[in-house]
């Protein structure tokens, strides 16, 4: 089961004004050429090839463009509104039509989706975009790295960083969803551990309670045996303690002297603050001078750059290098054998800039002298600030002493109240026994023990559940399922990429790796693409433009094969935009043979190029003509 692109339409989109459309179904291998009749300087470029056959598809499906246009930038500048693009997509017998708008009179900036003529657009554009990704089984990044190739794509797969390559692979294999699974597993594991911790804390608390209850039972049983004697002893002890606490309370010092000291310090602080405030005007003057110094320093740096740049220009002119045909200062035409005129201009500019910088340097020195004088005056302010801090520290110390006295008073009063209650309880027990209390305490202890046993069972169940979540945390991590899946596809990618390179450039081989061996022999997960060129550079950047182009083509074709082999909704369409760039005639012929081979398994392969010499290598072609601002698509025999 696969997806097939049908009719694409564009109106007021980028360079396209009037509505045009094209049917992609079962076109085979097709050459797309351009004819820009509105601008002789561009010939093929500017006709709208990439806009119609590349950007329109990508924008309609994902709301993004390969060349990075955002928001209203996709609207044709001449019209300024009414942008609409659409693409017909067939999923077996089901027809989908996806429309995207910008500043549209009827549909504003929204996306619309139709299934067999029925509007199935979700409520929000965000949900609609996800609907499209689910329909295609591929997102934007995977799409432009497997279905699209060439012009406008900021970075090819082979030239991307290790982390970027790994991210693209994960999204192509649709294992980036494991990140959400990992987070959910971590969340559930954390919740299990938190619940275990809460239960363990509850068990600890209840165990302490049980210990206290059992101790209480023993105490009650002992008290019952010596009830009368114990009650009298308790009453006597309480009376003694109450008398002791009251005596301490009467002998305690008051806080009046400390509060008076704080009041005196407040008066002193106001005086010191007044002295500090008297320095504010001096501080403001210093700030203004500092601002002036900063401005002068920036102006000096600017002048220094100017005369340094003119100095380099002067040296070049004197050495006979980069001599302009026209004087940049006065516009006068210059003879190539006599540069005296422009040299004089440059010398004057250098002299003027250096003179201005010297003047500003003198101004800066004067300001520095003034700032130094002000700083000396401000030294007195620092002393007063230190004095104010000492006063504040003194007040804090006095307040701390007051608080200690008040806390001690409260503690004594609390102790008296506690002992009085204890005495009351003892008095109430003179005529009672402990039998009822002992039976109640035993029942409470049994209930506590039951709760502890239930909590222990719950912990065992949670620990079992936590082990399961630990398994999924490890499985969804980079070293789990994701690593296994990446390892499983690298042999396929190596085989397919080198298959294409054997036809495009037999001296080059690529190798997809998922691990890197460190100097100490340790292996670390790191996705990379190694290049082995028997006649060229050993790294991607070390190869020529044509060789890099062949490598990019082989890699993206391998990625296309990977997506097609692993997806239950492979897209029956591939587009190559300026794939022949930097290639010689032999390279172009080899690429055509590879494309013909791929066309046996792909219904439509579109090739965009401005190279007229390639036309003879194709049996089908499409011509995009731009005339009087209008773009027209014509299918012609190659």
N, C-alpha and C positions, 0 to 999 in steps of 0.2 A: 504494500500500500504506500503510495507516494502523493506528494502535493504538486500540482501543476499551476503555473502562473498563466493567466489568460490576458484579458485586455487591461492595459495600463493607460490612465488618462492624467493630463496635467493642464492647469489653467492658471495664469498669473503667478507662476511658480518660478523663482529665480530668473533665468533668462527667457523663459517661455511666457508669452503673453496670451495669444489666442489658444483656445482649447485644441489639443491634439491628442491622439490615442494610437496605440499599437497593440497588436495581438501576439503574445509570446508563444502560443501553443505550437509545439511540434515544428519548430523552425529549423532544427538541425544546427549545423555550424554556419554562422552568419557573420559577415564582415559589416561593421558600421562605420561609414565615412561621413565627413561633414563638408559643407560648402557655405562659408560665411560671405554672402554677397554684399553685406552691409559694411564690411571693413576689409579692404584689400590687404591690409597688413597681416591679417590673421589667417586667411584662406580657410583651412579646415577648422582651426580652433575658434571657439566662440559661437559655433553654429548651434550648440545645445545637445551634443551627443551624450556627454556625461550627465547632464542635467536630466534628460528624458529617460535614459536607459539605466542609470545608476542611482542618482540622487532621488528621483521620483519614487522608485521602489523602496529604498531604505527609509525615506521620510514617511511614506504612506504606512509602512509596517511598524516603524518604531518611533516616529516623531522626532528623529534625529537625522542629521546629514553627515556624510563622510567628511566633508570639508569643514565641519564645525559651525555651520550657520545655526543660529538659535533664535527662538521667538519670531519677531516680525522681520528678521533678516531674510527669511525665505520668500517674502512677498516681492513680486516683481517691482523694481523701483519706479518704473514708468507709470504703472497703474496704481500701486500703493494700497491695494485692498483686493478682496474677492479671491484669495488663493484657495484652490481645491485640487487635490490629487486623489486618485483612486486606483485600486488594483483588484482584479478578479482572481480568486484563488479557488482551485478545484481540489476537494478531498474526495477522491473517487467520484461518486455521483452527486455529492453535495457541493453546491456553488456558494461561495462566500464573496461578498463585495465589501471591501474596506475603504472608507473615505476619510480623508483628513482635511481640515479647513483652517484658514488663518484670516482673520478680519473679513469673514464671509457674512454677507448680508443676512442670510437665513440661519446659518449654523455656527456663527461666531468662530471660536477657536477649538471646536470640538471634533472628536473622532466618532464615526458611525460605522456599525457593522450590520450586514444583512446576511441571513442564512436562507438560501432558496427563496429570496425575495422578502422574507420576514425580518423586520427590524429586531435584532437581538442585542442591541447595544446596552451594556451594563450602565448603572446609574452614574458612575463617575468615570472620567477619562483614565484615571489610574487603573481602575478595574478593567476598562476596555483594553488598555495596553497589555495588561496581563492576560486577557482573553486571547489576544493575537499571539502572544508568546506561546501560550498553551496550545493554540491551534497549529502553529508552525513547529512546535517542539524545539525551538531554538531562539536565543535572545540576540540582541544587537551585536554584541562583541563576537559571539560565535558565528553570526551571519556574515559579517564583513571579513572574517578570517577563513571562511569556507565557501561561501557562495560568490562573494565579490573579490576582485583582485585589482590592485593598481592605483591609479591616479587619485590623489586626495587622501588615501589612507595614511594616517600620520606615521605609523610604524608597522613594518612587516613582522610576521611572527619570528623569523630567524634573527632579526635585529633587536627584538624586545629583550628586556632583562629576564633573568631566571624567574623572578617572582611573577612578572607579567606573563611569561610563557605558561607557567604553572596555572595561573588564574584562568587564562584562556582555555587551557586543556580541561580544567575542572568544569568550566561552564559548558564546553562542547560535550563533555561526557555527562553533563547534568548532575555532577556530584557536588556542585557548590551548595545544593540543598542540604548536604550533610552538615554544613555549618550550623544551620538552624536546628537540625537534629541533635548536634553536639551540645548546643546551648541548652536545648530542652532537657537532654540527659543530665547535663551538669546541674541544671536547675532542680530536677527531680532528686538527684543524688544529694545535693545540698539540703533539700527539704528533708530527706530521710535522715541525714546526719544531724540536722537541727532537731528533728523529732526525737531521735535517739538521745541527743544531749539533754533535751527537756525531760524525757522520761528518766534518764539516769539521775538528773538533778532531783526529780520528784522522788525517785527511790531513795536517794541519799537523804532527802528531807524527811521522808516517811520512816526511814531506818532510824534517823536521829529521834524522830517522834516516838517510834516504838521503844527505843532505848529509854527515852524519858518516861514513857508510860509504864514500862516494866519497873523502872526505878521508883516511879510514883506508887505502884502497887506495893512494892517492898516497903516503901516508907510508910504507906498507910497501914500495912499489916504490923509494922513495928510500932507505929504510933498507937494503934488500937491496943497493943499489949501494954503500953506505958502511957495511956491517954491522959489520965489525971495529972501525973507528975510532969509530963511534957508540956501540957497546957500552961501550968503555973510557971515553969521555967521560961517558956516563950513570952508570957506576959511580962515577967521580970526583965528579961533581956530587951524587950521592946521599950519598956519604960526607961531603962538605962540609956539606950541608944537615942531615944527621943530627947532626953535631958542633955546628952552630949552634943547632939546636933543643934539644939536651941542655944546652948552655951557658945558654940562656935559662931552661930549666927549673930549673937549679941556682940561678940568681940571683933567682928569683921570691920575693916576700914570702910569709910564712905568714898563716894566718887566726886564729891564736891570740889576738892582741890584740883583734881585732874580736869574736870570740866572748866574750871576757872582758867587753868593753864591753856586749854584749847582756845578759849575766848581771846586770851592775850595773844596767842600765836596768830589767830585770825586777823587781829588788828595789825600786827607786824607784817603779815602776808600782803595786806592791802597796800601798805606803804612801799614794800619791795616791788609789787606789781606795778605801782604807779611809776617807779623808777624805770622798770623794764619798758613800759609803754612809751616813755619819753624817748626811747631809742628808735621807735618805729619809723619816724620821718627820715632818720639817718640811713636806716636799712633800705627804705624805698629808693633813696638817692643812689645807694650802692647797686641796687638791682637795675636801675635805669642805666647806670654806667656799664654794668656787665652786659646788658643787652646791646649797647652801642659797640662794645668791644667785639661781641659775637658777629655783629653786622660787618664791622671792619675786617675781621678775619676772613669771613666768607668772600667779601669783595676782593681782598688780597689774593686769595686762592684762585678766584676767577681770572684776575689780571695775570697771575703767574701762568695759568693754563693758556691764556691768549698769547703771551709773548713766547712761551715755550713752543706752542703749535706753529706760530709764525717763524720761529727760529728753525724748526724742522723744514718748513716750506722753503725758507731762504737757502738752507743747506742743499736741499734737493735741486733748486733752480741753479745755484752756483755750480753744482756737480753735473748739471745738464739732464737731471731726471725730473719727470713729471712736470715739464714746462708747459703751462697752458697756452692755448692759442690767443686767448683774450685776457687782459688784466682783470682780475676779480675785484680790484679796487675802483678803477675808473671806467672799465669796459673797453679800453683802447686795444686794438689788435696789436699783437706782439710779433716781432720778427724772431724766428727760431734761433738765429745766430747772435742776437744781442738781447740779453736779459737785464740790462742795466735799469730799465724803466721799472719793471716789477720788483727788482732787488731794492731800489730806493723806496718804493712803497712799503715793502715788508720791513725794511730797516726803520722807517719812520714809525710804523705801527709798533714795533718792538720797543723803540725808544720811548714812545708815548706811554705804553702800558707799564714799562719799568718805572717811569717817572711817577705815574699815578700810584703805583704800588708803594714807592718810597714815601710819598706824601701820606698815604694811609698808614704806613708803618710808624711814621712820626706821630700821627694822631693817636695810634694805639699805645705808644709808649707814654704819651701824656696822660691818657686815661688810666693806664696801669698805676702811675704815680698817685693819681687821685684816689683810686680804689685802695691802695696801700694805706693812705692816710685815713680813709674812712674805716678800714679794718682795725686800725689801732684804736679809733674811737669806740668801735663796737666791742672791744675787749672788755670794757666795763660792763656791758650788757650781759656777757657770759657770766661774770662774777655774780651779778644780781640774780640771774637765772639759777645759778648754783645755790645761792642763799635761799631763794624761794623753794627749791627742792628740799633743802635741809629743813625748812619750816614745815613743809608738807610731811616729810618723814617723821618729824617730831610730833605732829598732830596724829599721824597714824599710830605711832607708838603709844601716845596717851589713850587713844580710843581703844587700842588693844588691851591696855591695862584695865580700862573701864569694863570692857567686855569680859575679861577674866574674873573681875570682882562680881559682875552681875551673874555670870555663869555659875560661879561658886555658890552665890546666894540661892540661885534657883535649884542647884543640886541639893543643897542642904534642906531647902523647903520641900523638895521632892522626896528626900530621904525621910523627913519627918512624917510626911503624908503616907508614905509606904509603910513605915513602922506602925503608924496609927491604925492603918487598915489591917496589918498583920495582927495587931493586938485585938482588934475587933473580931477577926476570924477566930482567934484563940479563945476569946471570951464566949463566942457562939458555940464552941465545941465542948464547953465544960459539961454540958448535960447531954451530949450526943455520942453515938458510936460511929465507927468507920465502915461498918458492914456494907451499907448501901453504896458508899463511895468506892469500896474495893471491887464490888461486883460490876459497877459501871465502868471502872478503869480497865477491868479484864475484858469486858465486851468491846471497848474502844480499841484495845491492843489487838484483839483478834481481827477486828475490821481493818485496822492498819496493815496487819500482816497479809490479809487477803488482797488489799490494794497493791502491795509490793509484789506479790506473786503474779497478779494480772499485768502489772507494768513490765515485769521480767519477760513474760510471754510476748508482749507487744514489742519489746526490744529485739527479741530473737527473730520475729517476723520482719521487722524493719531492717535488721542486719542482712537477712536473706534478700530482701528487696534492694538494698543498697549495693550488694554484690552484683546483682543483675544490671543496675544502672552503671556501676563501675565498668562492667563488660562493654556496655554501649558507649560510654565515654571514650574508652580505648579504641573501640571499633570505628567510631566516627571521627577520631583524631587523624592528624596527618599521617601517622604511622599505621593506621588501621585500613579500613576498606578503601579509602581514597588512594593510599599508597599501592594497594594490591591492584586496583583498577588502572592506575597510571602505568604500573609495571606491565600489566597485561596488554596494553595497547602499543607500547613502544616497539615490539617486534614488527607489528603490522605497519606502523608509521615508517620504520626503517626500510622495510621491504618495498612499500609503495613509493616513498620518496626517492630511493635509489633506483627503482624501476624507471621513474621519469627522468632522473639525472643520467641514466645510462643512454637515454635517447637525446637529451638536451645537451649534456656536457659529460662525456664518459670519464673524464679525468677527475671528476669531483664525486665525493661520497659524503653523506651526512649520517649522523648517528644521534638518535634521541636517547638521552640518559635521564634516569630519575634519581641517581645517587652520585655523590662526589666523594672520591677517596682522598682523605687528608694526608699530610706529610707523615703523620704518625701511624698511618694505616687504617685509621678509624673511618668508617663510612657514614656520611651524613646525607639526609634527604635534600636534594637540590635538582630541580628540573633544568635541563640545558640541551642545546643542540650543537654538537661538535661538527666542524667542517674539515674535511681532509681533501686538499687539492694537490694532486701529484705534480702539477706544473704551476702552482700559484701559492697564495697565502694560506696559512694554517688556521686563520680565524675569519669569521664572516666579513669584518671590516677590511681585512687584508686582501680581499679579492677585488677584481675590477668591477666596474659598473655592470658590464654584461654578465659576468660570472655571478654577481649577487642577484641579478635579475633571474637567471636560471635557477639559482638556489631557492629564491622566493617562490618561483613558479612550482618547483618540485615539492616544496614543503606544503604550500597551500593546496596543491592537487592531492597530496597524501592526506591532508586534513579533510578535504572534500570527501575522499574515499572513506575515511574513518567515520565521518558524520553519516554518510549514506549507509555504511555497513551496520551501524549501531542504532540508527533511528528507525522507528516504525513509520516515520513520516518524512522520508528523504525528499528534498526539493528537486524537482526535475528541471533545474535551471542553473546555469553558471554564467557569470559575466566577467570578462577580462578587459580592463580599461588600460590602454597603452601598455599592454604586456610585452610588446616588441621593442620598447625603449632600450637603448644602449646595446642592442643586438646587431650582429653583422648578418649578412645574407644567409650564411649557413645556419646560424642560430635561429633565424626566422623560419627557414624551411623545416628545421627539426621540430620547432614548436608547433608548426602547422600539422605535422604528422602526429604529434602527441594529441593535439586537439581533435583531430579526426578520429583517433583511437577512442578518446573520451566521449565523442559524440555518439558512439555506438551504445553507450549506457545512459546518456543524458539526452533528453528530448530537445532541449534548446541550449545552445552555447553561443553567446553574443560576444563579439570581439570588437572593441572600439580602438581605432587608430587613425592618425592623420597621415600615415605613410602610404601614399598612392601606389608605391611599387609592390605592395603586398596584395593588391586587388586581384592579380592574375592567379594567386594561390588559392582563392576561394571560388566556390561554385554558386554561392548565394551572397547577396549583399543588400544593405539598407543604406539609403542616403538621407542625411538630415540636412536640410537646406534652410538657411535663414535669410530672408529677403524682406526689406521694409519693416523690420522688427518682428515679422511673423516666422514661426518655425513650421516646416512641413516635412513629413516623413514619407519617403518613397521607396518601395521595395523594387529592386531592379536586379537583373541578371548580372553577375560579376564579369 
